Amino acid sequence: MRLLLAPMEGLLDEVLRAMVTRLARYDYAVTEFARVSGTLLPDRFFRRIAPELDHASRTAAGTPVRVQILGSDPACMGDNAARLARLAPAGVDLNFGCPAPTVNRHRGGAVLLDEPELLHRIAAAVAAALPAGVPLTAKMRLGVADPGRACECAQALAEGGATALVVHARTRQQGYRPPAHWEWVARVAQAVRVPVVANGEVWTAADWVRCRAVSGVADVMLGRGAVADPFLARRIRGGRLDPPDAAERAREWQALLPVLGDFSVRVQRKVEARHAPGRIKQWLHLLARSYPQARQLFAAIRGLRTLAEVEAALGRHGVPLPGAHSPAPACTA
């Protein structure tokens, strides 16, 4: 059984990736995508998306990080994969899952699922460009408008050289609307000879149990569920599948406070001060699904505009900004 941390554009960057992998163990994480569009990307571009490349391609907690690339030109994707490989990533992942209209209009992401032959050529070009020892994986949805070609797309990627597939169990048109159709993951897994990982709508340990039962696969990739409940993976690994009670949630929140402080500090190092409040609100908004304390804190900062105001509110709610570098409790599960 493996638990993987999903790529999430505009959310799970290296800053939040470091926080989430500090609080629970993942077998590997995948970065936001690097857009390949007709040019050879410089090393600094890959390092911007994956600063972990300068640290043995691992987060500070030791989680391996695979770099995701997105594009539709097989030759250009292969050339960029070869350049990326020089930086020794823990792996390379192909994005055929992004449903964003802007990306899809430029022939990237999930829109390519109508062209299985192209998927095969992309996977084959990238696989040929990677040295032995750098695994190639791919993330796909069930299709563009319907899942009728999902198995064909998966076969094209596997035959092209992808050694494992992550299947987000919705089509492009379904976006992120529930439910996730895990039964289609089972059909894909039966159609290919490479490992298949289920993804989509796993918010709780009970969801994880149902996902594995319906999909029939052992491995699950967590996305928004891992961000909303950073201890979810730890509980799953520890076999604690019942919903946490209020006392456990309170203990987890206390462990989260210094991590929130560290997150705030690191966000300020990365983005302009005017953008930092938005990033802090973004994570708190998701945490509010799991923690009443996060709902209270989010309500307190939601209408605030300046970083100084947000920091003052964080301090009033127990977030230790001056001591943001205090280590979080060790992950024992």
C-alpha atoms as one frame of an Amber mdcrd trajectory, in Angstrom:
protein
   0.000   0.000   0.000   1.381   3.376  -1.047   0.085   6.855  -0.272   1.103
   9.550  -2.743   0.744  13.329  -2.520  -0.965  14.822  -5.553   0.159  17.702
  -7.744  -2.237  20.634  -7.318  -1.633  23.700  -9.451  -1.731  26.926  -7.464
  -1.962  25.133  -4.116   0.578  22.375  -3.415   3.774  24.213  -4.252   7.078
  23.489  -2.536   6.085  25.551   0.528   2.880  23.680   1.317   4.455  20.409
   0.139   7.091  20.827   2.857   4.431  21.396   5.504   2.197  18.473   4.514
   5.059  15.979   4.217   6.374  17.119   7.588   3.145  16.060   9.258   2.639
  12.677   7.562   4.664  10.248   5.473   4.089   9.859   1.735   5.827   7.443
  -0.590   6.379  10.317  -3.002   4.959  13.685  -4.004   4.458  15.194  -7.468
   5.060  18.853  -8.298   2.852  21.344 -10.071   3.311  21.017 -13.822   6.072
  22.523 -15.913   4.455  23.719 -19.149   6.396  22.589 -22.229   5.411  24.636
 -25.269   7.975  24.512 -28.032  11.095  25.611 -26.188  13.783  23.946 -24.136
  13.198  25.054 -20.573  16.219  26.253 -18.576  17.326  24.489 -15.421  16.167
  27.432 -13.332  12.580  26.856 -14.505  12.554  23.295 -13.187  14.257  24.413
  -9.988  11.587  27.087  -9.478   8.828  24.480  -9.607  10.867  21.904  -7.690
  13.461  23.516  -5.401  13.822  20.041  -3.923  15.997  19.211  -6.953  18.827
  20.942  -5.109  18.262  18.673  -2.098  18.409  15.181  -3.624  14.870  15.676
  -4.970  13.358  15.333  -1.512  11.395  17.546   0.842  12.989  18.498   4.141
  11.122  15.564   5.717  12.630  13.167   3.175   9.700  12.632   0.804  10.868
  11.964  -2.785   9.573  14.525  -5.276   8.771  13.731  -8.901   8.561  16.584
 -11.391   5.507  16.818 -13.623   5.643  18.085 -17.204   2.757  19.012 -19.493
   2.654  19.462 -23.249   1.526  17.997 -26.569   4.682  17.914 -28.708   6.365
  14.509 -28.259   9.797  15.647 -29.457   9.792  18.765 -27.298   8.542  16.812
 -24.293  11.363  14.314 -24.809  13.996  17.033 -25.099  12.786  18.721 -21.930
  12.634  15.419 -20.075  16.266  14.788 -21.014  17.249  18.202 -19.659  15.228
  17.664 -16.504  16.878  14.273 -16.004  20.269  15.994 -15.653  18.958  17.492
 -12.403  18.323  13.981 -10.974  14.606  14.145 -10.133  13.097  11.301  -8.139
  10.938  10.685 -11.196   9.132  12.357 -14.093   5.347  12.496 -14.338   3.205
  13.339 -17.371   0.110  15.522 -16.903  -3.003  14.397 -18.742  -5.313  15.406
 -15.935  -5.439  19.196 -15.795  -8.999  20.358 -16.667  -8.218  24.098 -16.735
  -9.700  25.728 -19.874  -6.632  27.913 -20.413  -4.342  24.883 -20.386  -6.688
  22.798 -22.520  -7.062  25.524 -25.161  -3.313  25.288 -25.701  -3.471  21.490
 -26.087  -2.273  20.548 -22.661  -3.636  18.352 -19.890  -6.892  16.402 -20.007
  -7.975  17.575 -23.463  -5.425  15.178 -24.998  -7.412  12.202 -23.707  -9.332
  12.285 -26.995  -6.058  11.361 -28.734  -4.660   8.095 -27.352  -2.223   7.784
 -30.250  -0.669  11.105 -29.239  -0.488   9.990 -25.612   1.507   6.970 -26.739
   3.933   9.093 -28.765   4.475  11.505 -25.872   5.094   8.718 -23.371   7.429
   6.916 -25.768   9.441  10.072 -26.497   9.849  10.894 -22.813  10.650   7.306
 -21.847  13.347   7.160 -24.521  14.860  10.401 -23.227  15.127   9.324 -19.590
  18.139   7.416 -18.289  17.675   4.117 -16.509  16.700   4.650 -12.913  14.443
   7.679 -13.483  10.875   6.329 -13.338   8.220   7.666 -15.696   4.615   7.872
 -14.502   1.503   9.579 -15.858  -1.604  11.117 -14.324  -4.806  11.002 -16.337
  -8.515  11.561 -15.995 -11.191   9.234 -17.326 -11.633  11.236 -20.506 -12.758
  14.587 -21.841 -16.550  14.297 -21.955 -17.034  10.611 -21.094 -14.911   7.672
 -19.928 -15.381   5.588 -23.054 -11.705   5.728 -24.050 -10.193   5.600 -20.566
  -8.823   2.081 -20.953  -7.483   2.860 -24.424  -5.676   5.941 -23.092  -4.212
   3.986 -20.193  -2.983   1.265 -22.540  -1.409   3.874 -24.809   0.514   5.390
 -21.900   1.609   2.056 -20.461   2.718   0.741 -23.850   4.545   4.013 -24.445
   6.691   3.509 -21.361   4.825   4.804 -18.285   5.653   2.431 -15.437   2.607
   3.419 -13.358  -0.602   5.413 -13.863  -2.531   7.645 -11.503  -6.195   7.820
 -12.486  -8.245  10.786 -11.309 -11.671   9.184 -11.394 -13.534  11.978 -13.182
 -13.645  13.337 -16.702 -12.420  16.765 -17.709 -15.993  18.051 -17.924 -16.766
  16.777 -14.419 -13.946  18.902 -13.039 -13.806  18.426  -9.277 -17.511  17.807
  -8.729 -18.312  14.734  -6.630 -18.608  11.854  -6.916 -15.388  10.260  -8.106
 -16.076   7.214 -10.253 -13.694   4.746  -8.635 -15.293   1.826 -10.486 -13.600
   3.129 -13.637 -10.226   2.898 -11.922 -10.913  -0.821 -11.557 -11.609  -1.100
 -15.293  -8.410   0.737 -16.141  -6.393  -1.450 -13.766  -7.715  -4.558 -15.483
  -6.748  -3.163 -18.895  -3.045  -2.513 -18.232  -0.082  -4.393 -16.837   1.403
  -1.532 -14.831   0.400  -0.428 -11.316  -2.608   1.890 -11.153  -3.181   4.442
  -8.403  -6.655   5.760  -7.517  -7.230   9.489  -7.045 -10.217  11.698  -6.320
 -12.605  12.496  -3.425 -10.600  10.856  -0.648 -11.201  13.226   2.247 -11.357
  10.763   5.136 -10.057   7.352   6.141 -13.524   5.964   5.402 -13.271   7.387
   1.872  -9.877   5.705   1.518 -11.365   2.347   2.541 -14.236   2.714   0.043
 -11.903   3.904  -2.699  -9.692   0.836  -2.347 -12.700  -1.480  -2.172 -14.413
  -0.058  -5.268 -11.286   0.534  -7.358  -9.632  -2.733  -6.392  -6.197  -1.066
  -6.295  -3.907  -0.822  -3.295  -2.381   2.609  -3.887  -4.142   5.943  -3.425
  -3.070   9.502  -4.213  -4.339  12.150  -1.794  -4.904  15.733  -2.923  -7.281
  18.204  -1.327  -7.992  15.672   1.430  -4.345  15.757   2.487  -4.338  19.563
   2.569  -7.622  19.786   4.486  -6.515  17.112   6.964  -2.699  16.943   7.104
  -2.828  14.033   9.553  -5.045  11.872   7.330  -2.161   9.882   5.854  -0.685
   9.337   9.305  -3.981   7.947  10.591  -4.397   5.690   7.564  -0.899   4.262
   7.990  -1.576   3.704  11.668  -4.802   1.836  10.960  -6.889   4.418  12.841
  -9.833   4.505  10.445 -12.596   5.825  12.713 -13.340   9.561  12.510 -11.212
  11.559  14.976 -13.092  12.808  18.021 -12.962  16.384  19.253 -10.073  15.671
  21.621  -7.917  14.205  18.844  -8.755  17.109  16.552  -7.744  19.509  19.317
  -4.385  17.755  19.738  -3.800  17.849  16.000  -4.635  21.550  15.888  -2.059
  22.267  18.575   0.528  20.421  16.482  -0.565  22.418  13.425  -0.085  25.845
  15.027   3.738  26.028  14.690   3.474  24.575  11.180   1.042  27.341  10.212
   3.541  29.836  11.574   6.339  28.317   9.532   4.089  28.272   6.466   3.346
  31.978   6.864   7.042  32.833   7.138   7.982  30.748   4.091   5.138  32.135
   2.003   6.404  35.639   2.716   9.850  34.646   1.474   8.378  33.359  -1.784
   5.716  35.888  -2.793   5.169  39.619  -2.537   3.659  40.769   0.735   0.367
  41.669  -0.951  -0.067  38.080  -2.125   0.839  36.352   1.156  -2.566  36.826
   2.866  -4.272  35.020   0.006  -2.015  31.988   0.326  -2.569  31.817   4.094
  -6.344  32.108   3.661  -6.273  29.428   0.969  -4.840  26.771   3.278  -6.987
  27.806   6.242 -10.111  27.616   4.080  -9.357  23.948   3.373  -8.305  23.214
   6.956 -11.699  24.563   8.049 -13.268  21.393   6.645 -11.551  19.397   9.392
 -10.873  21.765  12.283 -13.355  24.111  14.000 -10.365  26.161  15.172  -9.408
  26.724  11.532 -12.965  27.840  10.759 -12.718  30.420  13.528  -9.309  31.604
  12.369 -10.384  31.773   8.735 -13.448  33.824   9.704 -11.173  36.187  11.622
  -8.819  36.844   8.693 -11.162  36.442   5.730 -11.867  40.151   5.368  -8.337
  41.343   6.186  -6.235  42.791   3.386  -2.769  43.512   4.721  -0.139  41.065
   5.882   0.283  42.955   9.150  -3.420  42.520   9.939  -3.325  38.833   9.085
  -0.211  38.231  11.193  -1.806  39.978  14.172  -4.892  37.770  13.867  -2.748
  34.642  13.577  -0.929  35.618  16.760  -4.203  36.161  18.628  -5.242  32.627
  17.673  -2.060  31.029  18.966   0.012  30.766  15.777   3.627  31.286  16.961
   5.029  33.442  14.171   8.263  34.449  15.969   9.028  30.777  16.649   7.865
  29.491  13.304  10.955  27.359  12.861  10.210  25.127  15.842  10.135  21.511
  14.644   6.781  19.797  14.301   6.130  16.552  16.185   7.871  13.599  14.543
   5.777  11.457  12.248   5.540   8.056  13.884   3.135   6.298  11.554
